[in-house]
Every structure is written in C-alpha cells, then in structure tokens.
Amino acid sequence: MSLAECNHFFEEFKNETSILTDTFFGFNETTNICIYCKNTYSSKGMAIPICYNYGVFNVLIFPLEEVKNMKINTLKQNNININQVTQVNIYECFFYNQKTDFFTGENKNYCNICKQLYDSYYTSKIFVSPNVLIIILNRGKGNIYKVKLDFQETIDISDFVLQKESPKIEYNLYGVITHLGESGPNAHFVASCKSPVDGIWYRYNDAFVDPIYNFQKEPLGVHNCFSLLMHS
C-alpha cells in the first residue's frame, strides 16, 4: 500500500467513525514478504518488496500458553537454565503479538507483486493504539490457571506501536474479568472495576458488589484474569 493509499484509507475511515470507533478502535499494519520476490530481488541486489496493508482492531488476543512457550525457547537460545516457567508478563504478550509467521501449504498468501500464491513471511503490528484497550487472554483448556500473568496497573506500550504522538503510550487498568471455578455449571465470570470516584476496586458478582482493598494480592485478581480493560 502506497502512502497515498494509506492516507486514503484513514480518510475514508474517519468519515464513518462514531463515538464507539473513536474510543475502542485502533489501527494495525500488516506486512507480507513473498519468498519468491525476496529471492528474486535479492539475487539482483535490489531492495526486497514488501506488501503493506492497514486495518482496524478493537481487541488484542494473547494465547498465554504460546507466549510461555516462546519465552521458554528464548531462554534456551540464550543458554539460561530453566526448571519450570509458570508466569509471563504483559510485555512478553505484546512481543509475541508482533512475531513473524511463515505461511506455506494451504496457508499461502497471494502476492500483489508477482500475482501468484507463494510462501511468505507475515507480520502484524499496532500502527495506532486505541483510547481504550481491550485485551483477551486465551487460557486454553484443562488447567486454565497454569500460566500466571505478571501485570502492573500502569503499562507503557510505546515499544510496540509504530505511530505515536509522544514518547510514552501509557494505559491504566480499570476493568478485569475473572473466572470462578475451573469448569462446570457452577463456574461463571465476574467483573472487577476501579471506581473513578474513590479509586477503590469493586467486584461485581451477579447481585453482589464488594470492595477489593488489595487488588494485586487478590487470588482472583489480574494474575488469573481472562480479560483486561485499560484506558490511555
């Protein structure tokens, strides 16, 4: 996508925005490098052509088990002895989110340059972050709490955003969804929210609302959560 096409995309989106899109939607940039074009252009000593595309998103999904496996592989590559990894931090999740995938076989992409289906490298990154960031943690099946999340109530994701108006892009946590019980008919989700009035966290469990005075040490707090709601 050329600069003119990119600007046209953003202008078109602005004409169709609402208070919801202005609040919850961000933009992502995907890049696709065709192996055929890469090899062809490299052999001629020319710059590798990259296909750029832009889209919108309103949620980030982090698979914790895969993030943990990536962390283990990184530690092994650096010759760091590990016994058992049971915790990942939120920045490792963002790093996983922008990893490069290799598409081949039935997952081949269509190359806009050579006009054919070829093996390719695909990367997706946050181009512009939303005002309100929604994060969903995919905990898989079985022991859903086997991977803990190391998280602070304020995070800076500037290292993971391409287009930024200031050096820091900080988000503050104010909503968390957790799960009571492992599985079965008696297990259900509850919400915890930080009050803008008194700054105290409250848990909303059906008809019951209870204050949480030490949220970071709460067993059903952010370390075992399923969804996070943050505002910039």
C-alpha positions in Angstrom: 0.0 0.0 0.0 1.4 3.4 -1.0 1.5 6.4 1.2 -1.4 7.9 -0.9 -3.4 4.7 -0.5 -2.7 4.7 3.3 -3.8 8.3 3.7 -6.9 7.5 1.6 -7.7 4.5 3.9 -7.5 6.7 7.1 -9.6 9.5 5.5 -12.3 7.0 4.5 -12.4 5.5 8.0 -12.7 9.0 9.6 -15.9 9.6 7.5 -17.5 6.5 9.0 -16.5 6.9 12.7 -18.7 7.1 15.7 -18.0 7.6 19.4 -17.5 3.8 19.7 -14.9 3.6 16.9 -13.2 6.7 18.2 -12.9 5.1 21.7 -12.3 1.4 21.1 -10.8 1.0 17.7 -7.1 1.2 16.7 -5.2 0.5 13.5 -2.8 -2.3 12.7 -0.2 -2.6 10.0 0.4 -6.0 8.4 3.4 -6.8 6.2 3.8 -9.7 3.8 7.1 -10.7 2.2 6.8 -13.2 -0.7 9.6 -15.7 -0.6 9.7 -15.8 -4.4 10.0 -12.0 -4.7 12.5 -11.9 -1.8 14.8 -14.4 -3.5 14.4 -12.8 -6.9 15.1 -9.3 -5.8 17.9 -10.3 -3.5 19.7 -12.1 -6.3 19.6 -8.9 -8.4 20.9 -6.8 -5.5 17.6 -4.9 -5.2 15.6 -3.9 -2.2 13.0 -6.6 -1.1 9.4 -5.5 -2.0 7.0 -5.6 1.0 3.2 -5.6 0.8 1.7 -3.2 3.4 -1.9 -3.4 4.5 -3.8 -1.4 7.1 -6.9 -2.4 9.1 -8.8 -1.8 12.3 -9.0 -3.8 15.5 -10.9 -3.4 18.8 -9.4 -6.2 20.8 -6.0 -7.9 21.3 -6.0 -11.7 22.0 -2.9 -13.2 23.7 -2.6 -17.0 23.9 -0.8 -17.4 27.2 0.4 -21.0 26.6 2.0 -20.0 23.3 3.6 -16.9 24.9 5.0 -19.1 27.6 6.5 -21.5 25.0 8.1 -18.6 23.2 9.6 -17.4 26.5 11.0 -20.9 27.1 12.5 -21.1 23.6 14.1 -17.7 24.1 15.6 -18.7 27.4 17.0 -21.9 25.9 18.6 -20.0 23.0 20.4 -17.8 25.5 21.6 -20.8 27.4 19.6 -19.9 30.5 18.7 -22.9 32.7 15.0 -23.2 33.4 13.2 -25.5 35.6 9.6 -24.5 35.0 8.0 -21.4 33.6 4.6 -20.7 35.1 4.4 -16.9 34.6 4.7 -14.5 31.7 4.5 -10.7 31.8 2.3 -8.4 29.7 5.2 -7.1 27.6 6.1 -10.7 26.5 2.5 -10.9 25.3 2.9 -7.8 23.2 6.2 -9.1 21.9 4.5 -12.3 20.9 1.7 -10.4 19.2 4.2 -8.9 16.6 6.1 -12.1 15.9 6.7 -13.1 12.2 4.7 -16.1 11.0 5.6 -18.3 8.0 2.7 -19.2 5.7 3.0 -22.2 3.4 0.9 -25.1 2.1 -2.8 -24.3 2.3 -2.0 -21.0 4.1 -0.1 -19.5 1.2 -0.8 -15.8 0.6 -1.5 -14.1 -2.7 1.4 -11.8 -3.6 0.3 -8.4 -5.0 3.7 -8.0 -6.7 4.2 -11.3 -8.6 0.5 -12.0 -8.7 0.8 -15.6 -7.5 0.3 -17.8 -4.4 3.7 -18.2 -2.7 5.2 -19.0 0.7 5.5 -15.8 2.7 6.5 -14.1 5.9 3.7 -12.3 7.7 3.9 -9.8 10.5 1.2 -7.7 12.2 1.9 -4.7 14.4 -0.1 -2.0 16.1 0.0 1.1 14.0 -2.2 3.4 16.1 -3.4 2.3 19.5 -7.0 3.0 20.7 -8.1 5.2 23.6 -9.5 2.2 25.4 -7.5 -1.1 25.0 -9.3 -4.4 25.4 -7.1 -7.5 26.0 -8.4 -11.0 26.0 -6.2 -13.8 27.5 -6.7 -17.2 25.9 -6.0 -19.7 28.6 -6.8 -22.8 26.7 -8.4 -25.9 28.3 -7.7 -28.1 31.2 -5.8 -26.3 34.0 -6.7 -22.8 33.0 -4.6 -21.2 35.7 -1.3 -22.9 34.9 0.1 -19.7 33.4 0.0 -16.6 35.6 0.2 -13.1 34.2 2.7 -10.6 35.7 1.0 -7.3 35.3 1.1 -3.7 36.6 -1.8 -1.4 36.8 0.0 1.1 34.5 1.9 -0.1 31.4 3.8 1.7 28.6 3.4 0.0 25.2 5.3 2.6 23.1 7.8 0.0 22.0 5.0 -1.9 20.3 3.3 0.9 18.5 4.5 2.3 15.2 2.8 5.6 15.0 3.0 7.6 18.3 2.4 11.3 19.2 4.5 11.2 22.4 7.5 9.1 23.6 5.2 7.2 26.0 1.9 5.4 25.4 0.6 4.6 28.8 -2.5 2.7 29.8 -4.1 2.4 33.2 -6.0 -0.7 34.2 -9.6 -0.1 35.3 -11.5 -3.3 34.4 -10.8 -7.0 34.8 -12.9 -10.2 34.1 -12.1 -13.3 36.1 -13.5 -16.8 36.3 -14.8 -18.5 39.4 -14.0 -22.2 39.4 -12.2 -24.4 36.9 -15.3 -25.6 34.8 -18.8 -26.9 35.1 -22.2 -25.5 35.5 -21.4 -23.7 38.8 -18.5 -21.7 37.4 -19.0 -18.3 36.0 -17.3 -15.0 35.1 -17.2 -11.9 37.4 -16.1 -8.4 36.8 -13.8 -6.1 38.8 -13.7 -2.4 38.2 -11.8 0.5 39.6 -14.1 3.3 40.8 -13.3 6.8 39.3 -14.8 8.3 42.5 -12.9 6.7 45.4 -10.2 4.8 43.5 -11.2 1.5 45.1 -11.6 -1.7 43.2 -15.1 -3.4 43.4 -16.1 -6.9 42.4 -19.4 -7.3 40.6 -20.7 -10.9 41.1 -24.3 -11.2 40.0 -26.3 -9.1 42.5 -23.3 -8.7 44.9 -20.9 -5.8 44.9 -17.9 -6.0 47.2 -14.9 -3.7 47.6 -11.4 -5.2 47.0 -8.9 -3.4 49.2 -5.7 -5.2 47.9 -6.3 -6.0 44.3 -2.8 -7.1 43.4 -2.8 -9.8 46.1 -6.3 -10.9 45.3 -6.4 -14.6 44.3 -8.9 -13.9 41.6 -7.2 -10.6 40.5 -5.2 -9.7 37.5 -2.8 -12.7 37.6 -5.6 -15.1 36.8 -7.8 -12.9 34.7 -9.4 -13.6 31.3 -9.9 -10.0 30.0 -8.4 -6.6 30.8 -9.9 -3.1 30.1 -7.4 -0.2 30.0 -7.7 3.5 29.2 -5.0 5.9 28.0 
